Amino acid sequence: MSFDVGAEAYAAFMGRYSEPLADALLAVVRPAEGQRALDVGCGPGVVTSRLVHRLGAESVVAVDPSESFVRATRERCPGVDVRLGLAEALPWPDDTVDLAVAQLVVAFMKDPVVGLREMRRVTRPGGSVAASMWDLAGERAPLSPLWRAVRSLWPGARDESMLPGARDGDLARLMAAAGLTGVTSSELTVSVGYQTFGEWWTPYTFGVGPAGDFVASLSDGDRNALAERCHELLPTAPFTVDATAFVVLAHP
Ligand SMILES: C[S@@+](CC[C@H](N)C(=O)[O-])C[C@H]1O[C@@H](n2cnc3c(N)ncnc32)[C@H](O)[C@@H]1O
C-alpha cells in the first residue's frame, strides 16, 4: 500500500484527522518534561512535532518506512533523529525512551505483535507504550463513508475493516500478545468539516493508503460512479465527518 506520497497529499487526506487526533492522544499519554519519546510510523511528523513542542527536539526520535515522510518529518522537526525503518526492527537499543507512540500505524505493520514488542523493548521499565487506530470495523473511521459506497457498488470489495487493531478490543489484545502489561483502553473522537463535496472527494484521488490505492485502481468510469455514490450517501454540504479511534496505553 502506498505511503510514498508527498506531505501535502497526506495532509489533505488523513492529516486533517490525524492532527487533531494527535492533540487528543497526547492529552491521554501526557509526555512529561525530561522524558524521551519515540514516534513509530511518524508519517510527515504529526505526532513528532507535538512531542518536540513538549520535550524538545533532542529528546524525540522517530521512524517511518516511507522516504518521503522521513524527509518531511526532518523538515518539519529539525534536530529530531528521524530514521528510515520499520516498527518490526527499530534501530535503537533497549530502554532508549520513556514513551513510544504509534498513531494509526499498527494496522499497517507487517507483524503488529513484533512491532509492538519492539516498542516495548526500546521503552525503559516504568515507561509507556501507546497506540491508536480508527474503528474501521465499527464504521466510525474517516474512511467509512468511502468504503460504504464501495461496498454498495461492489459487494465483494475488500475494505480496511479486517486490518489489525481496527476493531474493538483488537489493539489491547495485540498489546498483551506483545508482552505489554497494565493495558488500558479508551476512545477519542475528532470532527472535520467540509464546505463542498469536492473538498472531501479530491484527496481520495491522491493515492494515499489502501483507500487511495483502491480509488487509483479503478477505471475512469468506475471512479466517477464511486464519486457519485459517495455524493449520494454523504449529507448535503457543508457537512462534518466524525471519526473515532481506539487508544491503548500499556507498560513494558
Ligand atoms: C496512517 S499513517 C499515520 C502517520 C502518522 N502517525 C499520523 O498519525 O499522521 C501510517 C504510517 O505508518 C507507516 N508504516 C507503514 N508500515 C509501517 C511499519 N511496518 N512500521 C512503521 N511504520 C509503518 C506509513 O509509512 C505511514 O507513515
The ligand as an SDF file (V2000), in Angstrom:
LIG
                    3D

 27 29  0  0  0  0  0  0  0  0999 V2000
   -1.9500    6.4580    8.5250 C   0  0  0  0  0  0  0  0  0  0  0  0
   -0.2510    6.8470    8.5160 S   0  0  0  0  0  0  0  0  0  0  0  0
   -0.0300    7.5530   10.1570 C   0  0  0  0  0  0  0  0  0  0  0  0
    1.0720    8.5910   10.1800 C   0  0  0  0  0  0  0  0  0  0  0  0
    1.1720    9.3960   11.4610 C   0  0  0  0  0  0  0  0  0  0  0  0
    1.4830    8.5560   12.5930 N   0  0  0  0  0  0  0  0  0  0  0  0
   -0.0840   10.1950   11.7140 C   0  0  0  0  0  0  0  0  0  0  0  0
   -0.7150    9.9930   12.7560 O   0  0  0  0  0  0  0  0  0  0  0  0
   -0.4480   11.0260   10.8720 O   0  0  0  0  0  0  0  0  0  0  0  0
    0.5220    5.2730    8.6790 C   0  0  0  0  0  0  0  0  0  0  0  0
    2.0300    5.3580    8.7170 C   0  0  0  0  0  0  0  0  0  0  0  0
    2.5770    4.0770    9.0460 O   0  0  0  0  0  0  0  0  0  0  0  0
    3.7560    3.9080    8.2970 C   0  0  0  0  0  0  0  0  0  0  0  0
    4.0540    2.4620    8.2740 N   0  0  0  0  0  0  0  0  0  0  0  0
    3.5940    1.5140    7.4280 C   0  0  0  0  0  0  0  0  0  0  0  0
    4.1040    0.3130    7.7570 N   0  0  0  0  0  0  0  0  0  0  0  0
    4.9070    0.5030    8.8370 C   0  0  0  0  0  0  0  0  0  0  0  0
    5.7420   -0.3530    9.6270 C   0  0  0  0  0  0  0  0  0  0  0  0
    5.8270   -1.6610    9.3860 N   0  0  0  0  0  0  0  0  0  0  0  0
    6.4390    0.1930   10.6420 N   0  0  0  0  0  0  0  0  0  0  0  0
    6.3440    1.5310   10.9030 C   0  0  0  0  0  0  0  0  0  0  0  0
    5.5710    2.3710   10.1940 N   0  0  0  0  0  0  0  0  0  0  0  0
    4.8710    1.8750    9.1710 C   0  0  0  0  0  0  0  0  0  0  0  0
    3.4300    4.5130    6.9470 C   0  0  0  0  0  0  0  0  0  0  0  0
    4.5730    4.7960    6.1770 O   0  0  0  0  0  0  0  0  0  0  0  0
    2.6700    5.7600    7.3870 C   0  0  0  0  0  0  0  0  0  0  0  0
    3.5380    6.8340    7.6110 O   0  0  0  0  0  0  0  0  0  0  0  0
  1  2  1  0
  2  3  1  0
  2 10  1  0
  3  4  1  0
  4  5  1  0
  5  6  1  0
  5  7  1  0
  7  8  2  0
  7  9  1  0
 10 11  1  0
 11 12  1  0
 11 26  1  0
 12 13  1  0
 13 14  1  0
 13 24  1  0
 14 15  1  0
 14 23  1  0
 15 16  2  0
 16 17  1  0
 17 18  1  0
 17 23  2  0
 18 19  1  0
 18 20  2  0
 20 21  1  0
 21 22  2  0
 22 23  1  0
 24 25  1  0
 24 26  1  0
 26 27  1  0
M  CHG  2   2   1   9  -1
M  END
$$$$
